[in-house]
Amino acid sequence: PQLHSSEDRDDDGVDDQLDILNGTLAYVSTRPKYKSRYYENGYPDDNYGVCTDVVAYALKYAGYDLQVLVDADIRVHPQDYMVAEPDANIDFRRVRNLNIFFSHTAVALTTDIVIFERHIGIVSDRRNKNGVPYIIHHNDPWQMAYEQDILEKRTDIVGHYRISK
């Protein structure tokens, strides 16, 4: 069954979980090319991106500005992040920082956002024949599809989170 949130952060009449899924699908439908680089405004604006951008744009679609949220958390818990000097334009685009942020702020042990050792993705509403969800992610320049059946193949999962209840 599809999970629904009791929260609607952006007050659009769509619960957060469905908004996040819809935002994920909207972002990957633009077919961003894989490239990691620094952006003065934080969010890529040139049809390029990486795995963390899938999550950032998905959450933004639901009314969560990950750039602002991660920066605020880094400033409250600098010892957890081990960031020499916070930089809001890039800190929210690092998998390690997102794992720390979600461990502080999200509901743990659910599978809406999956963090691997050096990668991150959003759980799809589509499932494989065993009922295991696909992951929507942006892995590398040669990736043929953004939604893939990889969850059972990965052994490096370090976090499972849901942004809202």
TIKOL-437059 format. One line per 3 residues: number of its first residue (from 0); their letters; for each residue y, x, z of N, C-alpha, C. Coordinates in steps of 0.02 Angstrom, whole numbers, plus 50000, padded with zeros to 5 digits. Atoms other than C-alpha are relative to their C-alpha. Example, Ala and Ser with C-alpha at 12.3 -4.5 7.8 and 13.67 -1.06 7.14 Angstrom:
# TIKOL-437059
0> as> 49941/50045/50000/49775/50615/50390/50060/50045/50000  49941/49958/49997/49947/50684/50357/50055/49961/50037 $
This chain:
# TIKOL-437059
0> pql> 49940/50042/50000/50000/50000/50000/50062/50043/50000  49937/49963/50002/50177/50055/49966/50034/49995/50068  49965/49998/49936/50273/50108/50122/50073/49980/49989 $
3> hss> 49929/50019/50002/50443/50034/50158/50032/50021/50065  49961/49980/49942/50578/50089/50276/50037/49939/50027  49960/50053/49970/50669/49976/50397/50074/50016/49993 $
6> edr> 49931/49979/50008/50828/50071/50353/50023/49997/49928  49968/50001/50065/50948/50055/50207/50066/50036/50007  49942/49957/49986/51070/50200/50228/50061/49984/49957 $
9> ddd> 49943/50011/50046/51176/50159/50075/50017/49926/49992  49985/50073/50001/51175/49969/50105/49998/49970/49930  50005/50027/50067/51119/49932/49927/49947/49946/49994 $
12> gvd> 50052/50052/50000/50984/49807/49978/49931/50027/49984  50064/49968/50014/50845/49932/49940/49986/50048/50058  50015/49957/49943/50755/50017/50084/50000/50074/49981 $
15> dql> 49993/49928/50012/50772/50206/50102/49941/50030/49962  50058/49969/50032/50594/50248/50050/49998/49984/49925  50000/50018/50071/50606/50151/49887/50059/50032/49964 $
18> dil> 49942/49966/50029/50781/50221/49856/49983/50074/49986  50018/49929/50009/50713/50399/49880/49953/50008/49941  50047/49996/50057/50569/50368/49760/50038/49987/49934 $
21> ngt> 49962/50015/50061/50687/50289/49632/50048/50057/49982  49956/49944/50012/50810/50433/49652/49962/50060/49973  50042/49945/50024/50670/50559/49627/49983/49990/49926 $
24> lay> 50019/50015/50070/50612/50474/49467/50061/50003/49954  49939/49997/50041/50792/50458/49404/50019/50073/49986  49982/49930/50009/50824/50643/49433/49953/50035/49951 $
27> vst> 50047/49964/50045/50665/50707/49348/50001/49970/49930  49996/50029/50068/50692/50586/49203/50053/50035/49958  49950/49960/50037/50840/50698/49156/49970/50064/49972 $
30> rpk> 50037/49941/50022/50710/50835/49126/50039/50065/50012  49962/49938/49987/50807/50974/49213/49957/50062/49985  50034/49937/50013/50763/51149/49158/49997/50040/50064 $
33> yks> 50008/49962/49938/50699/51266/49293/50041/50064/49998  49960/49939/49993/50826/51396/49346/50032/49998/50069  49969/49995/49935/50882/51453/49516/50065/50039/49994 $
36> ryy> 49937/49965/50000/51065/51496/49532/50046/49968/50052  49951/50022/49950/51215/51474/49647/50051/49954/49966  49949/50046/50025/51335/51327/49622/50055/49993/50051 $
39> eng> 49942/50005/49955/51509/51321/49697/50003/49934/50037  49999/50065/49966/51490/51136/49736/49932/49983/50031  50066/50010/49970/51309/51155/49794/49950/49969/49953 $
42> ypd> 50047/50037/50044/51227/51029/49678/50005/50025/49928  49999/49980/50070/51176/51088/49504/50033/49946/49957  49965/50047/50043/51284/51008/49370/49992/50019/49926 $
45> dny> 50007/49975/50068/51217/51091/49212/49930/49990/49971  50067/50016/50023/51044/51014/49184/49948/50053/50017  50048/49952/49973/50959/51155/49279/49986/49980/50072 $
48> gvc> 50015/50014/49930/50875/51147/49448/49935/50032/50022  50061/49974/49970/50732/51194/49563/49970/49945/50044  50035/50051/49961/50613/51104/49681/50043/49967/50052 $
51> tdv> 49958/50028/49948/50741/51080/49818/50050/49949/49972  49953/50047/50031/50856/50989/49696/49968/49932/49990  50035/50064/50005/50724/50854/49670/50011/49962/50065 $
54> vay> 49992/50032/49935/50733/50818/49856/50073/49983/50014  49929/50011/49986/50922/50836/49870/50027/49940/49961  49976/50056/50041/50956/50715/49726/49966/49935/50021 $
57> alk> 50035/50061/49977/50824/50592/49788/50032/49972/50063  49969/50022/49937/50902/50586/49961/50072/49976/49988  49931/50020/50016/51078/50575/49887/50000/49929/49972 $
60> yag> 50007/50067/50029/51022/50421/49790/49992/49947/50054  50010/50046/49944/50976/50341/49956/50058/50001/50050  49942/49998/49956/51141/50387/50038/50001/50058/50050 $
63> ydl> 50002/49942/49956/51095/50551/50124/50026/50061/49962  49974/49940/50033/51199/50703/50076/49969/50061/50035  50038/49945/49970/51076/50844/50111/50043/50062/50010 $
66> qvl> 49956/49943/49993/51210/50975/50084/50040/49996/50065  49961/50010/49939/51318/50905/50225/49955/50000/50061  50046/50006/49943/51170/50866/50338/49971/50067/50021 $
69> vda> 50030/49935/49984/51089/51038/50326/50054/50047/50028  49947/49957/49975/51255/51127/50349/50017/49984/50073  49985/50021/49931/51291/51026/50507/49945/50023/50048 $
72> dir> 50056/49980/49957/51116/51063/50576/49999/50075/50010  49997/49927/49994/51133/51249/50541/50052/50021/50051  49946/49983/49953/51295/51253/50638/49984/49981/50072 $
75> vhp> 50021/50020/49932/51215/51163/50787/49943/50044/50024  50060/49961/49982/51053/51266/50784/49996/50065/49960  50001/49939/50042/51098/51436/50705/49940/50045/50016 $
78> qdy> 50056/49957/49980/50960/51524/50802/49935/49981/49965  50060/50023/50034/50827/51419/50714/49998/50021/49927  49995/49987/50072/50887/51457/50539/50002/50075/49983 $
81> mva> 49993/49928/50013/50919/51644/50554/50040/50013/49936  49954/49991/50056/51060/51629/50427/50059/50041/50026  49947/49956/49976/51185/51771/50447/50067/49964/50000 $
84> epd> 49939/50038/50005/51330/51665/50387/49985/49936/49960  50016/50062/50036/51308/51480/50341/50040/49995/49935  49969/50012/50065/51346/51437/50159/49975/49932/49976 $
87> ani> 50019/50069/50017/51343/51249/50127/49980/49992/49927  50016/50006/50071/51331/51280/49939/49930/50021/49982  50067/49977/50016/51159/51359/49948/49949/49987/50055 $
90> dfr> 50047/50006/49944/51082/51334/50120/49954/49939/49992  50041/50061/50008/51019/51157/50077/49954/50005/49940  50043/49990/50058/50934/51225/49921/49946/50052/50013 $
93> rvr> 50052/49951/49981/50814/51339/50016/49944/49963/50037  50058/50035/49971/50639/51276/50059/49994/50014/50074  50006/49983/49929/50634/51369/50224/50049/49961/50043 $
96> nln> 49949/50037/49963/50796/51289/50281/49985/49925/50003  50017/50072/50000/50738/51115/50229/49943/49986/50049  50055/50010/49952/50579/51136/50330/50027/49998/50071 $
99> iff> 49970/50000/49933/50682/51178/50484/50041/49937/50010  49959/50060/49994/50806/51038/50451/49957/49938/50011  50042/50060/49992/50670/50906/50429/49962/50001/50066 $
102> sht> 50034/49998/49935/50579/50968/50584/50047/49978/50056  49951/50021/49951/50741/50934/50680/50018/49926/49994  49968/50065/50011/50791/50769/50603/49956/49944/49972 $
105> ava> 50040/50050/50033/50651/50679/50512/49939/49981/50041  50062/50022/49968/50495/50586/50565/49944/50045/49973  50052/49953/50022/50353/50713/50560/49933/49965/49989 $
108> ltt> 50069/50021/50013/50174/50692/50501/49995/49938/49957  50006/50050/50053/50208/50571/50360/50003/50039/49936  50005/49961/50062/50196/50615/50179/50049/49976/49947 $
111> div> 49951/50019/50051/50355/50557/50092/50033/50063/49971  49976/49935/50022/50423/50735/50083/49948/50050/50022  50051/49951/49984/50296/50874/50074/50029/50069/49989 $
114> ife> 49975/49932/50006/50344/51054/50108/49940/50048/50001  50050/49948/50006/50233/51196/50053/50033/50065/50025  49971/49937/49975/50257/51378/50106/50063/50020/49963 $
117> rhi> 49941/49979/50040/50380/51411/49964/50019/49947/49948  49989/50053/50049/50397/51242/49879/50010/49934/50038  49988/50066/49969/50446/51060/49913/49995/49947/49946 $
120> giv> 50005/50055/50047/50414/50892/49831/50003/49933/50035  49997/50069/49976/50424/50703/49850/49934/49967/49981  50062/50035/50013/50268/50595/49863/50015/49941/49953 $
123> sdr> 49994/50054/50048/50249/50475/49716/49967/49936/50026  50035/50062/49984/50197/50294/49726/49936/49994/49959  50062/50000/50041/50060/50334/49598/49947/50042/50035 $
126> rnk> 50056/49968/49967/49889/50390/49657/49946/50021/49950  50056/49981/50042/49739/50480/49584/49940/49954/50015  50058/50044/49991/49565/50401/49577/49974/49999/50072 $
129> ngv> 50021/49998/49930/49534/50454/49758/50052/49969/50047  49948/50030/49960/49693/50368/49818/50050/50049/50027  49954/49948/49977/49785/50532/49847/50063/49998/49956 $
132> pyi> 49939/50005/50040/49967/50523/49793/50016/50062/49959  49973/49945/50041/50042/50627/49655/50063/50026/50035  49938/49970/49974/50188/50742/49696/50049/50006/49942 $
135> ihh> 49946/49992/50049/50353/50737/49603/50038/50062/50022  49971/49936/49981/50422/50913/49599/50023/50038/49938  49975/49957/50054/50503/51050/49496/49978/50070/50018 $
138> ndp> 50034/49940/49978/50395/51204/49503/50019/50064/49963  49987/49940/50038/50433/51325/49362/50023/49982/49930  49974/50014/50067/50503/51342/49186/49946/49973/49951 $
141> wqm> 50053/50020/50045/50333/51304/49107/49967/49935/50020  50028/50062/49976/50297/51144/49201/50004/49946/49946  50003/50050/50054/50242/51009/49078/50020/49930/50025 $
144> aye> 49985/50067/49973/50263/50857/49193/50028/50010/50071  49970/49996/49934/50367/50829/49349/49958/49964/50053  50044/50036/49954/50240/50710/49427/49929/50023/49987 $
147> qdi> 50065/49970/50011/50073/50794/49455/49952/49987/50059  50053/50009/49951/49908/50775/49547/49982/50069/50029  50009/49932/49972/49921/50934/49653/49984/50001/50074 $
150> lek> 50004/49999/49927/49908/50879/49833/49933/50024/50027  50065/49978/49977/49721/50906/49852/49986/50073/49984  50012/49932/50021/49732/51076/49768/50038/50051/50041 $
153> rtd> 49957/49954/49963/49865/51152/49880/49973/50010/50071  50022/49984/49932/49816/51240/50041/50057/50029/50042  49943/49969/49967/49991/51295/50090/50051/49949/50026 $
156> ivg> 49955/50051/49974/50065/51133/50160/50022/50020/50070  49973/49982/49934/50179/51172/50308/50038/49943/50033  49963/50055/49969/50268/51006/50336/49994/49936/49960 $
159> hyr> 50000/50067/50029/50261/50818/50303/50054/49962/50037  49944/50035/49967/50417/50715/50336/50019/49936/49966  49967/50060/50026/50501/50548/50314/50071/50002/50028 $
162> isk> 49931/49995/49980/50690/50542/50320/50021/49942/50046  49982/50057/49958/50698/50369/50401/49938/49962/50021  50057/50038/49974/50585/50252/50499/49984/49941/49958 $
